[in-house]
Amino acid sequence: DYLLGSPQLCKLQEFELFYFNIDAENLPVPLSVFRRSHTLCVLRICSTCDTLQFPMETDCMPNFPHLKELTLSNISIANSTIHCLLSRCPVLESLVMDANRGYHRLRISSLTLQSLGVSDACSYVEGKLEEVIIENAPLLERLTPPCIRNEGFVIWVTQAPKLKTLGYLSHKISTIELGTMVFQVAAYIYAVVISIFWYVISSHSHTFHSLYPFSETGSC
C-alpha cells in the first residue's frame, strides 16, 4: 500500500501483481492496486492456488481510461464484476482470462478488443469457465484458448468480422461456432491428423519400415 501510494508512481503505466501463498485462500486483491487506475496501460494480476479474490463492490470500481492490456490469472471473480470491470476500460485491446473461477460463462462485447486469451481452471475447481460467447467484437483479430483442461468447452462467435487467428484448438473443446459455421473440434482435429498421416505414408513409404501413429495403451 505504501509503495503504490508513493508520489514517484503518480504516472505508473504498467503494473504486475503476482501473489504466491499456498497456505491461504480467497485473500482480497489489495485495493491499493487500483490507486493508479487513471494512468495504467498494462495491468496483470496473477496468483497461485486460487488465492486472490477480486473486489466484489462494482459501485466502487475505478475507471481505467488508458488500460490497453489486462490479464487476470487464477483469480476468483464474479461474472457481474467482470462486466463492470470491462465497461470501465474504454480502450482495452488485449484481455487474458486464465484459470479463473467464479463464472461459468464469459460474454464479451467490446468495440476495441483485438486479442482474447481464455483458459479454464482445473476440474476440481467450482465455478470454472465452460463457455465463451463473443457477441460483438468488430476489431477482434486473435482468439486463443491456450490451455483447456476440461471436456465440453464451447466457444461461440457471433460478431467478429476481423478474426484472423483461432489458435491452440484442444480436443477438449467440443464446439466452436463462427457465425453460421459450427465445428466439432475433436472430430475435425482427428480428421486432419489422419489425412496428414496418410499423406506422409504415401509420399515417403520407402523410408518407413514400421510406424504406429496411435498407441493402443494410450501413451505417447
C-alpha positions in Angstrom: 0.0 0.0 0.0 2.8 2.4 0.9 4.7 1.7 -2.3 1.7 2.3 -4.6 0.9 5.5 -2.7 4.3 6.9 -3.4 4.4 10.2 -5.4 7.1 8.8 -7.6 4.5 6.4 -9.1 1.9 9.0 -9.9 2.5 8.3 -13.6 2.7 4.5 -13.3 1.7 2.8 -16.7 2.5 -0.8 -16.1 1.9 -2.9 -13.0 2.0 -6.7 -12.3 1.0 -8.3 -9.1 2.0 -11.9 -8.6 0.9 -13.5 -5.3 2.2 -16.8 -4.0 0.9 -18.3 -0.8 -0.1 -22.0 -0.7 -1.4 -21.7 2.9 -4.1 -19.0 2.3 -7.2 -18.8 0.0 -9.6 -16.1 -1.0 -7.5 -13.2 0.1 -8.7 -10.0 -1.4 -6.8 -8.2 -4.1 -5.3 -5.1 -2.3 -7.4 -2.1 -3.1 -4.1 -0.1 -3.5 -3.6 -1.9 -6.8 -6.3 0.3 -8.2 -4.9 3.6 -7.0 -3.1 4.2 -10.3 -6.0 3.1 -12.5 -6.1 6.5 -14.2 -2.6 6.1 -15.6 -2.2 2.4 -16.1 -1.8 1.0 -19.6 -1.0 -2.6 -18.6 -2.3 -4.5 -15.6 -1.6 -8.1 -14.7 -3.0 -9.7 -11.5 -1.9 -13.3 -11.0 -1.8 -15.8 -8.2 -1.3 -19.4 -7.4 -3.9 -21.9 -6.0 -6.8 -19.5 -6.5 -5.7 -17.4 -3.6 -6.9 -13.9 -4.6 -10.4 -12.6 -4.5 -11.2 -9.8 -6.8 -13.3 -7.0 -5.1 -17.0 -7.5 -5.5 -18.1 -3.9 -5.0 -18.9 -2.9 -8.5 -20.1 0.6 -7.4 -16.5 1.4 -6.3 -14.9 0.1 -9.4 -12.4 2.7 -10.7 -12.1 3.8 -14.3 -9.2 2.6 -16.4 -9.2 5.2 -19.2 -5.8 4.2 -20.7 -5.7 0.5 -20.0 -4.9 -1.5 -23.1 -3.8 -4.8 -21.7 -5.4 -6.7 -18.9 -4.5 -10.2 -17.5 -6.3 -12.0 -14.7 -4.9 -15.4 -13.8 -6.0 -17.8 -11.0 -8.4 -15.1 -9.6 -11.8 -15.6 -8.0 -14.1 -13.1 -9.7 -17.8 -12.8 -10.2 -19.4 -12.5 -13.6 -21.0 -9.2 -12.8 -17.6 -7.9 -11.6 -16.1 -8.9 -15.0 -18.7 -7.0 -16.9 -18.3 -3.9 -14.7 -14.5 -4.0 -15.0 -14.5 -4.3 -18.8 -17.0 -1.5 -19.0 -14.5 0.8 -17.3 -11.8 0.0 -19.9 -12.8 2.0 -23.0 -9.6 1.4 -24.9 -8.9 -2.2 -24.0 -7.1 -4.1 -26.8 -5.8 -7.3 -25.1 -7.6 -9.4 -22.5 -6.3 -12.7 -20.9 -8.6 -14.6 -18.5 -6.6 -17.6 -17.4 -7.7 -20.4 -14.9 -10.0 -18.1 -13.0 -13.1 -19.2 -11.1 -16.4 -17.6 -10.1 -18.1 -17.7 -13.6 -19.2 -20.5 -16.0 -19.8 -18.2 -19.0 -17.7 -15.3 -20.3 -19.6 -13.0 -22.5 -17.6 -10.4 -24.5 -18.8 -7.3 -26.2 -16.1 -4.7 -26.9 -15.6 -2.2 -29.7 -11.8 -2.0 -29.0 -10.7 -5.6 -28.1 -8.2 -7.0 -30.6 -6.9 -10.1 -28.7 -8.6 -12.5 -26.3 -7.0 -15.4 -24.5 -9.1 -17.7 -22.3 -8.4 -20.9 -20.3 -10.5 -22.8 -17.8 -9.5 -23.9 -14.3 -8.7 -27.4 -13.1 -11.6 -30.0 -12.9 -11.9 -29.9 -9.1 -12.4 -26.1 -9.1 -16.0 -24.9 -8.6 -17.2 -22.1 -10.9 -14.7 -22.7 -13.7 -15.2 -21.4 -17.2 -17.2 -23.6 -19.6 -18.4 -21.3 -22.3 -17.1 -18.2 -24.1 -19.5 -16.0 -26.2 -18.2 -13.3 -28.4 -21.3 -11.2 -29.0 -19.8 -8.1 -30.6 -16.1 -7.5 -31.2 -15.6 -5.7 -34.5 -11.8 -5.4 -34.1 -11.1 -8.8 -32.6 -8.3 -10.4 -34.6 -6.9 -13.1 -32.3 -8.8 -15.7 -30.1 -6.6 -18.2 -28.4 -7.7 -20.8 -25.8 -4.1 -22.0 -24.9 -4.9 -24.4 -22.2 -8.3 -26.1 -22.0 -8.4 -28.7 -19.2 -11.9 -30.0 -19.2 -14.1 -31.7 -21.7 -17.1 -30.0 -23.3 -15.7 -26.4 -23.6 -17.7 -24.3 -26.0 -16.8 -21.1 -28.0 -19.5 -19.1 -29.7 -18.5 -16.2 -32.0 -21.5 -14.1 -33.2 -19.8 -10.9 -34.4 -16.1 -10.7 -35.1 -15.6 -9.8 -38.7 -11.8 -9.2 -38.4 -11.0 -12.5 -36.7 -7.8 -13.9 -38.3 -6.3 -16.2 -35.7 -8.1 -19.0 -33.9 -5.3 -20.9 -32.2 -4.5 -23.8 -29.8 -7.5 -25.9 -30.5 -7.6 -28.6 -27.9 -9.6 -31.8 -28.4 -11.4 -30.9 -25.2 -13.2 -28.0 -27.0 -16.4 -29.7 -28.0 -17.8 -27.0 -30.3 -16.7 -23.8 -32.0 -19.4 -21.7 -33.7 -18.3 -18.9 -36.0 -21.4 -17.1 -37.2 -23.3 -19.8 -39.1 -20.4 -22.3 -39.2 -20.2 -24.9 -36.5 -17.1 -27.1 -35.9 -17.0 -30.2 -33.8 -13.3 -29.7 -32.9 -12.4 -33.1 -31.7 -13.6 -34.8 -34.8 -12.0 -32.1 -37.0 -8.6 -32.5 -35.4 -8.8 -36.3 -35.7 -9.7 -36.0 -39.4 -6.8 -33.6 -40.1 -4.3 -35.9 -38.2 -5.4 -38.9 -40.2 -5.2 -37.0 -43.5 -1.6 -35.8 -42.7 -0.6 -39.3 -41.6 -1.7 -41.0 -44.8 -0.1 -38.2 -46.9 3.2 -38.8 -45.2 2.9 -42.6 -45.6 2.1 -42.3 -49.3 4.8 -39.8 -50.0 7.6 -41.5 -48.0 6.6 -45.1 -47.9 10.1 -46.2 -48.9 11.6 -44.6 -45.8 9.4 -46.2 -43.2 9.7 -49.8 -42.0 7.3 -49.6 -39.1 5.2 -46.6 -38.0 2.5 -46.6 -35.3 0.6 -43.3 -35.2 -1.6 -44.3 -32.3 -0.7 -46.3 -29.3 -3.1 -48.9 -28.1 -2.1 -48.2 -24.5 -2.9 -44.5 -24.9 0.7 -43.4 -24.1 2.6 -41.1 -26.4 
